[in-house]
């Protein structure tokens, strides 16, 4: 048998060890909860910053699309103006050609009349 004083010392040592272990367990649980909360904030901030980034990218893309469409509209307008000018010049050239044929026909006809006289 263990003497009473030794048994009391052993019991006290076991109780201190249990309290220390319980304190360590509580500290570990508190740290785990703190890490979980920290991770939760991190993930939430990461998600929110990604949403903000996507919003910013969408705004930039919309602005680029607007500029592209405006630039395309300007090019279409310039091409239409160039085509109209080309059409006018072609019409004038055709009119000149038809006029020259008409003038040539008149000259040939007058010459033929003179030769036949």
Secondary structure, 3 states (H helix, E strand, C coil): CCCHHHHHHHHHHHHHHHHHHHHHHHHHHHHHHHHHHHHHHHHHHHHHHHHHHHHHHHHHHHHHHHHHHHHHHHHHHHHHHHHHHHHHHHHHHHHHHHHHHHHHHHHHHHHHHHHHC
